[in-house]
Amino acid sequence: MLSLISTLGGLLISGLPSVLGFFQDKSDKAHELDLAKMQTERELQMMEKGFAAQAKVEEIRTDQVMMQTDADMTKAAYEHDAKVLAKAAPWASTFVATVRPMVTYLFVAELFVINVGIGIYVFTHPGVINGVEDLLKISDEIFSDDEMAMLGGIIGYWFGSRGWSKK
């Protein structure tokens, strides 16, 4: 259960920049809403005059503008990060870029080394496992809920952001 909650937490945390971006561009959304209202009124007027096909073209154009706006916002965020890191010392830029991957690598390496060590100990001492029940108990120790929760959170963070960015 903790593993599931941790994975869900990782997914939610990976979407945190999107949530924070929502608050940052609130005025842009209000402007877009005004534009959408004006476009809707225009479409209704055009439909009254029999220009239904033009309404479809306008809908496609509106979608394109929204996608372009989203791409521009993402680009602006990356440019902002680049400007901030350009003013920083080179070691700071390198450090910022490597912190999360290194923490992930260290955790996965630690998990691997500890679990392989426990597995080798169990299989070199034949008296430890006397049946399936013992094997299940030991596997619960090797792959504890806490470890799986941490691993699930890391995987959810790194790979969950892809789902958020596709929206």
C-alpha positions as CSV (number, residue, x, y, z in Angstrom):
1,M,0.0,0.0,0.0
2,L,2.8,2.4,0.9
3,S,4.4,1.5,-2.5
4,L,1.2,2.5,-4.3
5,I,0.9,5.8,-2.3
6,S,4.6,6.6,-3.0
7,T,4.2,5.9,-6.7
8,L,1.1,8.1,-6.8
9,G,3.0,10.8,-4.8
10,G,5.9,10.6,-7.3
11,L,3.4,11.1,-10.2
12,L,1.8,14.0,-8.4
13,I,5.2,15.6,-7.6
14,S,6.2,15.3,-11.2
15,G,3.2,17.3,-12.1
16,L,3.9,20.0,-9.5
17,P,5.7,22.3,-12.0
18,S,2.5,22.2,-14.2
19,V,0.4,23.2,-11.2
20,L,2.7,26.0,-10.2
21,G,2.7,27.2,-13.8
22,F,-1.1,27.4,-13.7
23,F,-0.9,29.9,-10.9
24,Q,1.9,31.8,-12.7
25,D,-0.1,32.4,-15.9
26,K,-3.5,33.1,-14.4
27,S,-3.8,36.5,-16.1
28,D,-3.0,34.9,-19.5
29,K,-5.8,32.5,-19.0
30,A,-8.2,35.3,-18.3
31,H,-7.1,37.0,-21.5
32,E,-7.6,33.7,-23.4
33,L,-11.0,33.3,-21.9
34,D,-12.0,36.8,-23.2
35,L,-10.7,35.8,-26.6
36,A,-12.7,32.6,-26.5
37,K,-15.9,34.5,-25.6
38,M,-15.3,36.8,-28.5
39,Q,-14.6,33.9,-30.9
40,T,-17.8,32.1,-29.7
41,E,-19.9,35.2,-30.4
42,R,-18.3,35.5,-33.8
43,E,-18.9,31.9,-34.6
44,L,-22.6,32.2,-33.6
45,Q,-22.9,35.2,-35.9
46,M,-21.3,33.3,-38.7
47,M,-23.5,30.3,-38.2
48,E,-26.6,32.5,-38.3
49,K,-25.3,33.6,-41.7
50,G,-24.7,30.1,-42.9
51,F,-20.9,29.9,-42.5
52,A,-20.7,26.7,-40.5
53,A,-17.6,25.5,-42.3
54,Q,-15.8,28.7,-41.3
55,A,-16.7,27.9,-37.7
56,K,-14.8,24.6,-38.0
57,V,-11.8,26.4,-39.4
58,E,-11.9,28.9,-36.5
59,E,-12.1,26.0,-34.0
60,I,-9.0,24.4,-35.5
61,R,-7.2,27.8,-35.5
62,T,-8.1,28.3,-31.9
63,D,-6.7,24.9,-31.0
64,Q,-3.5,25.7,-32.9
65,V,-3.2,29.0,-31.0
66,M,-3.6,27.2,-27.6
67,M,-1.0,24.6,-28.5
68,Q,1.4,27.3,-29.7
69,T,0.8,29.2,-26.4
70,D,1.6,26.1,-24.4
71,A,4.8,25.5,-26.4
72,D,5.8,29.2,-25.9
73,M,5.2,29.0,-22.2
74,T,7.4,25.8,-21.9
75,K,10.1,27.5,-24.0
76,A,10.0,30.6,-21.8
77,A,10.4,28.4,-18.7
78,Y,13.4,26.7,-20.2
79,E,14.9,30.0,-21.3
80,H,14.4,31.4,-17.8
81,D,16.2,28.4,-16.3
82,A,19.0,28.8,-18.8
83,K,19.4,32.5,-17.9
84,V,19.5,31.8,-14.2
85,L,22.1,29.0,-14.7
86,A,24.1,31.2,-17.1
87,K,24.8,33.6,-14.2
88,A,25.7,30.8,-11.9
89,A,29.2,29.3,-11.5
90,P,29.9,26.4,-13.9
91,W,30.1,23.9,-11.0
92,A,26.7,25.1,-9.8
93,S,25.1,24.5,-13.2
94,T,26.7,21.0,-13.3
95,F,25.6,20.3,-9.8
96,V,22.0,21.4,-10.5
97,A,21.8,19.2,-13.6
98,T,23.2,16.1,-11.8
99,V,21.5,16.1,-8.4
100,R,18.3,14.2,-9.2
101,P,19.9,11.6,-11.5
102,M,22.7,11.0,-9.0
103,V,20.3,10.5,-6.1
104,T,18.3,8.0,-8.3
105,Y,21.5,6.2,-9.3
106,L,22.7,6.0,-5.7
107,F,19.4,4.7,-4.4
108,V,19.0,2.0,-7.1
109,A,22.7,0.9,-6.7
110,E,22.2,0.7,-2.9
111,L,18.9,-1.2,-3.4
112,F,20.7,-3.6,-5.8
113,V,23.8,-4.2,-3.6
114,I,21.8,-4.7,-0.4
115,N,19.3,-7.1,-2.0
116,V,21.9,-9.1,-3.8
117,G,23.9,-9.4,-0.5
118,I,20.8,-10.6,1.3
119,G,20.0,-13.0,-1.5
120,I,23.5,-14.4,-1.5
121,Y,23.4,-14.9,2.2
122,V,20.1,-16.7,2.1
123,F,21.2,-19.1,-0.7
124,T,24.6,-19.8,0.9
125,H,22.9,-20.8,4.2
126,P,20.5,-23.6,3.3
127,G,19.0,-23.8,6.7
128,V,17.4,-20.4,6.4
129,I,14.8,-21.5,3.9
130,N,12.8,-24.6,4.9
131,G,9.7,-24.0,2.8
132,V,7.6,-21.6,0.7
133,E,6.5,-19.7,3.8
134,D,10.2,-19.0,4.7
135,L,10.9,-17.9,1.2
136,L,7.9,-15.5,1.3
137,K,9.1,-14.0,4.6
138,I,12.6,-13.5,3.3
139,S,11.3,-11.9,0.0
140,D,9.3,-9.6,2.1
141,E,12.5,-8.6,3.9
142,I,14.5,-8.3,0.7
143,F,11.8,-6.3,-1.1
144,S,10.3,-4.4,1.9
145,D,7.3,-2.1,1.5
146,D,9.5,0.9,2.4
147,E,12.1,0.1,-0.4
148,M,9.3,-0.5,-2.9
149,A,7.6,2.8,-1.9
150,M,10.9,4.7,-2.4
151,L,11.5,3.0,-5.7
152,G,7.9,3.6,-6.8
153,G,8.2,7.3,-5.9
154,I,11.4,7.7,-7.9
155,I,10.0,5.8,-10.9
156,G,6.8,7.7,-10.7
157,Y,8.6,11.0,-10.6
158,W,11.0,10.3,-13.5
159,F,8.5,8.5,-15.8
160,G,5.3,10.1,-14.6
161,S,6.2,13.5,-16.0
162,R,5.9,12.1,-19.5
163,G,2.2,11.6,-18.9
164,W,1.8,15.2,-17.7
165,S,3.7,16.7,-20.6
166,K,1.6,14.9,-23.1
167,K,-1.6,16.5,-21.9
